[in-house]
Amino acid sequence: MTSVLVLNGPNLNLLGTRQPEIYGATTLPQVEELCREYGVKNGYDVTCAQSNHEGALVDIIHAAKGTHDGIVLNAGAYTHTSIALHDAILGTELPVVELHLSNIHARETFRHHSYIAPVAIGMICGFGVAGYTLALDALIGHLGGRT
Ligand code: DQA
């Protein structure tokens, strides 16, 4: 398998119009297209998904096992609250790169803690939309590099 999942959580469907001073002007469909193109260039099939619902995100992570080799996950606000997502990642044993557009450590203190970080292979934050391809690069490198 040479397939990775880019999974976005709550409110990321509003990218482009939601607080553009923090999250930028690029829309989610544009981000997803960038990710797919990056995958093609590097020999990986990139599938993109987004949900605003915690349980749906858990289901998508479970379904990734056996389908994808790893996940780039921007869990949005669930990053800071969701033991269920933490457990789902542990349950699948898939490598996960945690991603945030903004630098969560330079923002409100409630964003400083991540339930994803202890079960991720690493985290990229603060680089805006470029973070998605940085995260894919990190994941593909972890998986053994370009095909
Ligand atoms: C975010 C950071 C989170 O704190 C926030 O709740 C988001 C987006 C980011 O990409 O910077 O929804 O994950």
py3Dmol code that shows the C-alpha trace and the ligand (Angstrom):
import py3Dmol

protein = """\
ATOM      1  CA  MET A   1       0.000   0.000   0.000  1.00  0.00           C
ATOM      2  CA  THR A   2       1.172   3.517  -0.742  1.00  0.00           C
ATOM      3  CA  SER A   3      -1.806   5.420   0.457  1.00  0.00           C
ATOM      4  CA  VAL A   4      -2.233   8.106   3.099  1.00  0.00           C
ATOM      5  CA  LEU A   5      -5.233   9.849   4.590  1.00  0.00           C
ATOM      6  CA  VAL A   6      -5.463  13.579   5.248  1.00  0.00           C
ATOM      7  CA  LEU A   7      -8.138  13.992   7.881  1.00  0.00           C
ATOM      8  CA  ASN A   8      -9.550  17.325   8.993  1.00  0.00           C
ATOM      9  CA  GLY A   9     -11.759  17.844  12.018  1.00  0.00           C
ATOM     10  CA  PRO A  10     -14.355  20.364  13.161  1.00  0.00           C
ATOM     11  CA  ASN A  11     -14.713  23.763  11.522  1.00  0.00           C
ATOM     12  CA  LEU A  12     -11.971  23.103   8.992  1.00  0.00           C
ATOM     13  CA  ASN A  13     -14.671  22.937   6.311  1.00  0.00           C
ATOM     14  CA  LEU A  14     -14.830  26.713   6.868  1.00  0.00           C
ATOM     15  CA  LEU A  15     -11.211  27.259   5.828  1.00  0.00           C
ATOM     16  CA  GLY A  16     -10.881  30.347   3.665  1.00  0.00           C
ATOM     17  CA  THR A  17     -13.582  32.310   5.446  1.00  0.00           C
ATOM     18  CA  ARG A  18     -13.051  31.369   9.130  1.00  0.00           C
ATOM     19  CA  GLN A  19     -10.688  33.813  10.866  1.00  0.00           C
ATOM     20  CA  PRO A  20      -8.497  34.178   7.744  1.00  0.00           C
ATOM     21  CA  GLU A  21      -6.003  36.245   9.775  1.00  0.00           C
ATOM     22  CA  ILE A  22      -5.245  33.013  11.682  1.00  0.00           C
ATOM     23  CA  TYR A  23      -6.068  30.228   9.240  1.00  0.00           C
ATOM     24  CA  GLY A  24      -5.453  31.897   5.865  1.00  0.00           C
ATOM     25  CA  ALA A  25      -7.552  32.394   2.749  1.00  0.00           C
ATOM     26  CA  THR A  26      -7.138  28.956   1.167  1.00  0.00           C
ATOM     27  CA  THR A  27     -10.310  26.855   1.144  1.00  0.00           C
ATOM     28  CA  LEU A  28     -10.518  23.213   2.213  1.00  0.00           C
ATOM     29  CA  PRO A  29     -11.096  21.944  -1.369  1.00  0.00           C
ATOM     30  CA  GLN A  30      -7.947  23.857  -2.409  1.00  0.00           C
ATOM     31  CA  VAL A  31      -5.965  22.357   0.506  1.00  0.00           C
ATOM     32  CA  GLU A  32      -7.195  18.891  -0.434  1.00  0.00           C
ATOM     33  CA  GLU A  33      -6.175  19.397  -4.070  1.00  0.00           C
ATOM     34  CA  LEU A  34      -2.687  20.513  -2.937  1.00  0.00           C
ATOM     35  CA  CYS A  35      -2.406  17.352  -0.848  1.00  0.00           C
ATOM     36  CA  ARG A  36      -3.507  15.063  -3.678  1.00  0.00           C
ATOM     37  CA  GLU A  37      -1.044  16.753  -6.082  1.00  0.00           C
ATOM     38  CA  TYR A  38       1.750  16.386  -3.522  1.00  0.00           C
ATOM     39  CA  GLY A  39       0.884  12.720  -3.217  1.00  0.00           C
ATOM     40  CA  VAL A  40       0.987  12.160  -6.978  1.00  0.00           C
ATOM     41  CA  LYS A  41       4.442  13.810  -7.165  1.00  0.00           C
ATOM     42  CA  ASN A  42       5.713  11.472  -4.457  1.00  0.00           C
ATOM     43  CA  GLY A  43       4.064   8.252  -5.538  1.00  0.00           C
ATOM     44  CA  TYR A  44       1.373   8.206  -2.859  1.00  0.00           C
ATOM     45  CA  ASP A  45      -2.344   8.109  -3.217  1.00  0.00           C
ATOM     46  CA  VAL A  46      -3.761  10.828  -0.927  1.00  0.00           C
ATOM     47  CA  THR A  47      -7.355  10.505   0.254  1.00  0.00           C
ATOM     48  CA  CYS A  48      -8.933  13.474   2.038  1.00  0.00           C
ATOM     49  CA  ALA A  49     -11.776  13.504   4.538  1.00  0.00           C
ATOM     50  CA  GLN A  50     -13.355  16.013   6.930  1.00  0.00           C
ATOM     51  CA  SER A  51     -15.957  15.774   9.646  1.00  0.00           C
ATOM     52  CA  ASN A  52     -17.320  18.048  12.343  1.00  0.00           C
ATOM     53  CA  HIS A  53     -18.315  15.032  14.469  1.00  0.00           C
ATOM     54  CA  GLU A  54     -16.028  13.312  16.953  1.00  0.00           C
ATOM     55  CA  GLY A  55     -17.548   9.835  16.517  1.00  0.00           C
ATOM     56  CA  ALA A  56     -17.388  10.126  12.728  1.00  0.00           C
ATOM     57  CA  LEU A  57     -13.681  10.992  13.009  1.00  0.00           C
ATOM     58  CA  VAL A  58     -13.188   7.905  15.215  1.00  0.00           C
ATOM     59  CA  ASP A  59     -14.945   5.780  12.555  1.00  0.00           C
ATOM     60  CA  ILE A  60     -12.778   7.250   9.781  1.00  0.00           C
ATOM     61  CA  ILE A  61      -9.586   6.532  11.773  1.00  0.00           C
ATOM     62  CA  HIS A  62     -10.720   2.928  12.395  1.00  0.00           C
ATOM     63  CA  ALA A  63     -11.525   2.464   8.689  1.00  0.00           C
ATOM     64  CA  ALA A  64      -8.067   3.754   7.747  1.00  0.00           C
ATOM     65  CA  LYS A  65      -6.461   0.597   9.160  1.00  0.00           C
ATOM     66  CA  GLY A  66      -5.814  -1.760   6.269  1.00  0.00           C
ATOM     67  CA  THR A  67      -6.678   0.954   3.737  1.00  0.00           C
ATOM     68  CA  HIS A  68      -4.046   3.624   4.357  1.00  0.00           C
ATOM     69  CA  ASP A  69      -0.430   3.525   5.531  1.00  0.00           C
ATOM     70  CA  GLY A  70      -0.706   6.579   7.741  1.00  0.00           C
ATOM     71  CA  ILE A  71      -2.675   9.700   8.574  1.00  0.00           C
ATOM     72  CA  VAL A  72      -2.074  13.453   8.572  1.00  0.00           C
ATOM     73  CA  LEU A  73      -4.530  14.668  11.184  1.00  0.00           C
ATOM     74  CA  ASN A  74      -5.709  18.174  11.902  1.00  0.00           C
ATOM     75  CA  ALA A  75      -8.195  17.367  14.648  1.00  0.00           C
ATOM     76  CA  GLY A  76      -9.153  21.022  15.142  1.00  0.00           C
ATOM     77  CA  ALA A  77     -10.549  21.729  18.603  1.00  0.00           C
ATOM     78  CA  TYR A  78     -10.894  17.989  19.334  1.00  0.00           C
ATOM     79  CA  THR A  79      -7.090  18.041  19.623  1.00  0.00           C
ATOM     80  CA  HIS A  80      -7.518  19.663  23.011  1.00  0.00           C
ATOM     81  CA  THR A  81     -10.435  17.579  24.302  1.00  0.00           C
ATOM     82  CA  SER A  82     -10.673  14.155  22.700  1.00  0.00           C
ATOM     83  CA  ILE A  83      -9.486  11.066  24.543  1.00  0.00           C
ATOM     84  CA  ALA A  84     -11.613   9.146  21.983  1.00  0.00           C
ATOM     85  CA  LEU A  85      -9.387  10.299  19.108  1.00  0.00           C
ATOM     86  CA  HIS A  86      -6.286   9.517  21.178  1.00  0.00           C
ATOM     87  CA  ASP A  87      -7.599   5.984  21.773  1.00  0.00           C
ATOM     88  CA  ALA A  88      -8.646   5.529  18.124  1.00  0.00           C
ATOM     89  CA  ILE A  89      -5.092   6.294  16.988  1.00  0.00           C
ATOM     90  CA  LEU A  90      -3.674   3.872  19.558  1.00  0.00           C
ATOM     91  CA  GLY A  91      -6.218   1.276  18.433  1.00  0.00           C
ATOM     92  CA  THR A  92      -5.220   1.383  14.776  1.00  0.00           C
ATOM     93  CA  GLU A  93      -1.451   1.587  15.382  1.00  0.00           C
ATOM     94  CA  LEU A  94      -1.164   3.707  12.221  1.00  0.00           C
ATOM     95  CA  PRO A  95       1.492   6.430  12.136  1.00  0.00           C
ATOM     96  CA  VAL A  96      -0.133   9.831  12.578  1.00  0.00           C
ATOM     97  CA  VAL A  97       1.392  13.245  11.949  1.00  0.00           C
ATOM     98  CA  GLU A  98      -0.455  15.881  13.971  1.00  0.00           C
ATOM     99  CA  LEU A  99      -0.954  19.110  12.087  1.00  0.00           C
ATOM    100  CA  HIS A 100      -2.181  22.602  12.918  1.00  0.00           C
ATOM    101  CA  LEU A 101      -2.263  25.600  10.633  1.00  0.00           C
ATOM    102  CA  SER A 102      -1.678  27.960  13.545  1.00  0.00           C
ATOM    103  CA  ASN A 103       1.009  27.766  16.211  1.00  0.00           C
ATOM    104  CA  ILE A 104      -1.181  26.377  18.989  1.00  0.00           C
ATOM    105  CA  HIS A 105       1.557  27.081  21.562  1.00  0.00           C
ATOM    106  CA  ALA A 106       1.487  30.803  20.793  1.00  0.00           C
ATOM    107  CA  ARG A 107      -2.282  31.034  21.315  1.00  0.00           C
ATOM    108  CA  GLU A 108      -4.713  30.642  24.249  1.00  0.00           C
ATOM    109  CA  THR A 109      -3.493  28.283  26.982  1.00  0.00           C
ATOM    110  CA  PHE A 110      -6.418  25.876  26.356  1.00  0.00           C
ATOM    111  CA  ARG A 111      -4.835  25.151  22.947  1.00  0.00           C
ATOM    112  CA  HIS A 112      -1.450  24.242  24.438  1.00  0.00           C
ATOM    113  CA  HIS A 113      -2.438  20.725  25.462  1.00  0.00           C
ATOM    114  CA  SER A 114      -2.923  18.065  22.801  1.00  0.00           C
ATOM    115  CA  TYR A 115      -4.415  14.611  23.329  1.00  0.00           C
ATOM    116  CA  ILE A 116      -3.068  13.703  19.874  1.00  0.00           C
ATOM    117  CA  ALA A 117       0.597  14.560  20.529  1.00  0.00           C
ATOM    118  CA  PRO A 118       1.438  11.539  22.751  1.00  0.00           C
ATOM    119  CA  VAL A 119       0.167   9.113  20.096  1.00  0.00           C
ATOM    120  CA  ALA A 120       1.521  10.951  17.030  1.00  0.00           C
ATOM    121  CA  ILE A 121       4.935  10.376  15.487  1.00  0.00           C
ATOM    122  CA  GLY A 122       5.350  14.163  15.450  1.00  0.00           C
ATOM    123  CA  MET A 123       3.607  17.499  15.127  1.00  0.00           C
ATOM    124  CA  ILE A 124       3.769  20.333  12.613  1.00  0.00           C
ATOM    125  CA  CYS A 125       2.163  23.631  13.546  1.00  0.00           C
ATOM    126  CA  GLY A 126       2.360  27.295  12.713  1.00  0.00           C
ATOM    127  CA  PHE A 127       3.131  27.153   8.988  1.00  0.00           C
ATOM    128  CA  GLY A 128      -0.374  27.656   7.628  1.00  0.00           C
ATOM    129  CA  VAL A 129      -1.441  25.664   4.591  1.00  0.00           C
ATOM    130  CA  ALA A 130       2.203  24.773   3.838  1.00  0.00           C
ATOM    131  CA  GLY A 131       1.965  22.576   6.937  1.00  0.00           C
ATOM    132  CA  TYR A 132      -0.122  20.043   5.017  1.00  0.00           C
ATOM    133  CA  THR A 133       2.668  19.267   2.546  1.00  0.00           C
ATOM    134  CA  LEU A 134       5.279  19.467   5.340  1.00  0.00           C
ATOM    135  CA  ALA A 135       3.229  16.904   7.266  1.00  0.00           C
ATOM    136  CA  LEU A 136       2.848  14.687   4.185  1.00  0.00           C
ATOM    137  CA  ASP A 137       6.596  14.911   3.622  1.00  0.00           C
ATOM    138  CA  ALA A 138       7.226  13.861   7.239  1.00  0.00           C
ATOM    139  CA  LEU A 139       4.765  10.982   6.982  1.00  0.00           C
ATOM    140  CA  ILE A 140       6.080   9.764   3.619  1.00  0.00           C
ATOM    141  CA  GLY A 141       9.636   9.962   4.981  1.00  0.00           C
ATOM    142  CA  HIS A 142       8.562   7.905   7.988  1.00  0.00           C
ATOM    143  CA  LEU A 143       6.917   5.344   5.703  1.00  0.00           C
ATOM    144  CA  GLY A 144      10.131   4.825   3.784  1.00  0.00           C
ATOM    145  CA  GLY A 145      10.238   7.699   1.346  1.00  0.00           C
ATOM    146  CA  ARG A 146       9.141   8.407  -2.181  1.00  0.00           C
ATOM    147  CA  THR A 147       8.028   5.542  -4.357  1.00  0.00           C
TER     148      THR A 147
END
"""
ligand_1 = """\
13
DQA
C -6.268 24.224 14.581
C -5.965 24.764 15.975
C -7.072 24.401 16.949
O -6.777 24.930 18.235
C -8.383 24.976 16.489
O -9.428 24.592 17.361
C -8.702 24.623 15.083
C -7.645 24.656 14.091
C -5.238 24.702 13.543
O -5.200 24.122 12.460
O -4.499 25.658 13.797
O -9.852 24.384 14.733
O -6.210 22.805 14.621
"""
view = py3Dmol.view(width=600, height=400)
view.addModel(protein, "pdb")
view.setStyle({"model": 0}, {"cartoon": {"style": "trace"}})
view.addModel(ligand_1, "xyz")
view.setStyle({"model": 1}, {"stick": {}})
view.zoomTo()
view.show()
